[in-house]
Amino acid sequence: MLRFDCPQISLRACIQNILDRILTFDVNIGIVTNMLVLSAYGSRKLSLKLGILILLGWVVFSTSSQAAIASNRQHLLRDRECSACNLENVDLSGEDLSAVSIKNANLEDANLEGTNFEDAYLKDVDFEGANLKNANLKNAYLEDADLSHCHLENANLQGAYLEHANLDGVNLSGANLENANLENADFDTEANLERANFKNANLRHADLEAANLKGANLENSNLYEADLNRANLTDANLCNAVRTDGTIAISDCS
């Protein structure tokens, strides 16, 4: 249980101490109003008053957080970089972010539909749950990026560098990943790769367990030691692909 102790100080000083701790991230604000216990002041009325003040402090914090994200958005569009910045839930749909640098940034649940990230430096970026439908990520650098549960339908990832990327539960149906480097990429939980184009892609050691590759183009791709256990390869094109055992699928060419 969260406890705020205010021994031998005035009520005003106690309140100020609590608010200072909240606004400097010293406590978890989300649980303050539910778990507040005041050891020095047991009055219910006092607790209510302090609870209201703390709630007001949380409103101020939340507003300032949104303002910070808006400021980061402007900074990114103006300076073409925003490393380690928070852009959670931001709307950058349709924007031209080609060649930007946003290493380690948080773009979780962002709206990036149709956004141009061509040649962008996106190492370690958290895109979890983001909408990247029809986005252009051609030649983007996405090593160790988190693209789990992203919507990347019909996105262009030609030549993208996605080594060690997290693609758990991603939707890449109809996406173009020709010549992409996906070595050691983790598709893990039933990724939807239906009709995706992996021509000449490097999928060495990729985890494609239970992935839906129905109708996917894997021509000339490298699947050496990739995990295709329970993957759906119905109507997939494996012409000249390097199989998981290192052999070439010449017999799969029609």
C-alpha positions in Angstrom: 0.0 0.0 0.0 1.3 3.5 -0.9 1.9 5.6 2.2 2.7 9.3 2.4 4.2 10.3 5.8 4.2 13.9 6.9 5.5 13.8 10.4 6.1 17.1 12.3 5.4 19.4 9.3 2.5 21.7 8.5 -0.4 20.6 6.4 0.6 23.0 3.6 4.1 21.6 3.6 2.7 18.1 3.5 0.5 18.8 0.5 3.4 20.5 -1.3 5.6 17.5 -0.6 3.1 15.1 -2.1 2.5 17.2 -5.2 6.3 17.7 -5.7 6.8 13.9 -5.6 4.1 13.4 -8.1 5.3 16.0 -10.6 8.9 14.7 -10.4 7.9 11.1 -11.1 8.9 10.0 -7.7 5.7 7.9 -7.3 3.4 6.0 -9.6 0.7 8.6 -10.2 -1.8 6.1 -11.6 -2.3 4.4 -8.2 -2.1 7.5 -5.9 -5.8 8.3 -5.7 -6.7 4.6 -5.1 -4.1 3.8 -2.5 -3.6 7.0 -0.6 -3.0 6.7 3.2 -2.0 9.6 5.3 -0.4 8.6 8.6 -0.2 12.0 10.2 -3.7 13.2 9.2 -6.4 10.5 9.6 -9.4 12.7 8.9 -11.6 11.5 6.0 -12.3 15.2 5.0 -8.6 15.9 5.0 -7.9 12.8 2.9 -10.6 13.8 0.5 -9.2 17.3 0.1 -5.7 15.9 -0.4 -7.1 13.3 -2.9 -8.7 16.1 -4.9 -5.4 18.1 -4.9 -3.5 15.0 -6.0 -6.0 14.4 -8.8 -5.6 18.0 -9.9 -1.9 17.4 -9.9 -2.4 14.3 -12.1 -4.5 16.4 -14.6 -1.7 18.9 -14.8 0.8 16.2 -15.3 -1.3 14.5 -18.0 -1.8 17.8 -19.8 1.9 18.5 -19.7 2.7 15.0 -21.0 0.4 15.6 -24.0 2.1 19.0 -24.6 5.5 17.3 -24.5 4.4 14.8 -27.1 3.1 17.7 -29.3 6.4 19.5 -28.8 8.3 16.3 -29.8 6.2 16.0 -32.9 7.0 19.6 -34.0 10.7 19.0 -33.2 10.7 15.9 -35.4 9.0 17.6 -38.3 11.3 20.7 -38.0 14.7 19.1 -37.3 14.2 15.7 -38.8 15.4 13.9 -35.7 14.0 13.1 -32.2 16.1 10.4 -30.6 14.7 8.7 -27.5 11.6 11.0 -27.5 8.1 10.1 -26.6 5.6 10.1 -29.6 3.1 7.6 -28.2 -0.3 7.8 -29.9 0.9 10.6 -32.1 -0.7 11.3 -35.5 1.9 11.5 -38.3 -0.1 9.9 -41.0 0.9 11.0 -44.5 3.9 13.0 -43.3 7.2 12.9 -45.2 9.7 11.6 -42.6 12.2 10.3 -45.2 15.8 10.1 -43.8 14.8 11.1 -40.3 16.6 9.8 -37.2 14.4 8.7 -34.3 16.6 6.0 -32.6 15.0 4.6 -29.4 11.9 6.7 -29.8 8.5 5.6 -28.6 5.9 5.5 -31.3 3.6 2.9 -29.7 0.0 3.0 -31.0 0.9 5.9 -33.3 -1.1 6.6 -36.5 1.5 6.4 -39.3 -0.7 5.3 -42.2 0.8 6.4 -45.5 3.8 8.0 -43.8 7.1 8.1 -45.7 10.0 6.7 -43.8 12.2 6.0 -46.7 15.9 5.8 -45.7 15.0 6.6 -42.1 17.1 5.5 -39.1 14.7 3.7 -36.8 16.9 1.5 -34.7 15.3 0.3 -31.4 12.1 2.3 -32.1 9.0 1.0 -30.3 6.2 0.8 -32.9 4.1 -1.7 -31.0 0.5 -1.5 -32.1 1.1 1.3 -34.6 -0.9 1.8 -37.8 1.7 1.6 -40.7 -0.7 0.7 -43.4 0.6 1.8 -46.8 3.6 3.3 -45.2 6.9 3.6 -47.2 9.8 2.1 -45.2 12.0 1.5 -48.2 15.6 1.0 -47.2 14.7 2.0 -43.6 17.1 0.9 -40.8 15.0 -1.0 -38.3 17.4 -3.2 -36.4 16.0 -4.3 -33.1 12.8 -2.3 -33.7 9.6 -3.5 -32.0 6.9 -3.9 -34.7 4.8 -6.3 -32.7 1.1 -6.2 -33.5 1.6 -3.4 -36.1 -0.6 -3.0 -39.1 1.7 -3.0 -42.1 -0.8 -4.0 -44.7 0.5 -3.1 -48.2 3.5 -1.3 -46.7 6.7 -0.9 -48.7 9.7 -2.4 -46.9 11.9 -3.0 -50.0 15.5 -3.3 -48.9 14.7 -2.5 -45.2 17.1 -3.7 -42.6 15.1 -5.6 -39.9 17.6 -7.9 -38.3 16.5 -9.0 -34.8 13.3 -7.0 -35.2 10.3 -8.0 -33.1 7.4 -8.8 -35.6 5.3 -10.8 -33.2 1.7 -10.8 -34.4 2.4 -8.3 -37.2 0.0 -7.9 -40.2 2.2 -7.7 -43.3 -0.4 -8.9 -45.8 0.3 -7.6 -49.2 3.5 -5.9 -48.1 6.6 -5.6 -50.2 9.7 -6.9 -48.5 11.8 -7.6 -51.6 15.5 -7.6 -50.8 14.8 -7.0 -47.1 17.2 -8.3 -44.4 15.1 -10.2 -41.8 17.8 -12.4 -40.4 16.9 -13.5 -36.8 13.6 -11.6 -37.0 11.0 -12.8 -34.6 7.5 -13.3 -36.1 6.6 -15.6 -33.3 2.8 -15.5 -32.7 0.9 -16.2 -35.9 2.0 -13.3 -38.0 -0.1 -12.6 -41.1 2.2 -12.5 -44.1 -0.4 -13.5 -46.7 0.5 -12.4 -50.2 3.6 -10.6 -48.9 6.6 -10.3 -51.3 9.8 -11.7 -49.8 11.6 -12.1 -53.1 15.4 -12.1 -52.5 14.8 -11.5 -48.8 17.2 -12.8 -46.1 15.1 -14.8 -43.6 18.0 -16.8 -42.1 17.2 -18.0 -38.6 13.9 -16.1 -38.6 11.2 -17.4 -36.3 8.2 -17.9 -38.6 6.4 -20.5 -36.5 2.7 -20.6 -37.3 3.0 -17.7 -39.6 0.4 -17.3 -42.4 2.5 -17.3 -45.6 -0.4 -18.2 -47.9 0.3 -16.9 -51.4 3.5 -15.3 -50.3 6.3 -14.8 -52.8 9.5 -16.3 -51.4 11.4 -16.6 -54.7 15.1 -16.6 -54.2 14.7 -16.0 -50.5 17.1 -17.4 -47.9 15.2 -19.5 -45.3 18.3 -21.3 -44.0 17.5 -22.6 -40.4 14.3 -20.5 -40.3 11.6 -21.9 -38.0 8.6 -22.8 -40.3 6.9 -25.1 -37.9 3.1 -25.0 -38.4 3.5 -22.2 -41.0 0.9 -22.0 -43.7 2.7 -22.1 -47.1 -0.3 -22.8 -49.2 0.2 -21.4 -52.7 3.5 -19.8 -51.6 6.2 -19.3 -54.3 9.4 -21.0 -53.2 11.2 -21.0 -56.5 14.9 -21.1 -56.0 14.5 -20.4 -52.3 17.2 -21.7 -49.9 15.3 -24.2 -47.7 15.7 -24.5 -43.9 18.2 -27.4 -44.5 20.3 -25.3 -46.9 19.1 -27.0 -50.1 17.7 -25.0 -53.0 14.0 -25.4 -54.0 14.7 -25.8 -57.7 11.9 -28.3 -58.0 9.4 -25.7 -56.7 9.8 -23.6 -59.9 6.9 -24.0 -62.3 
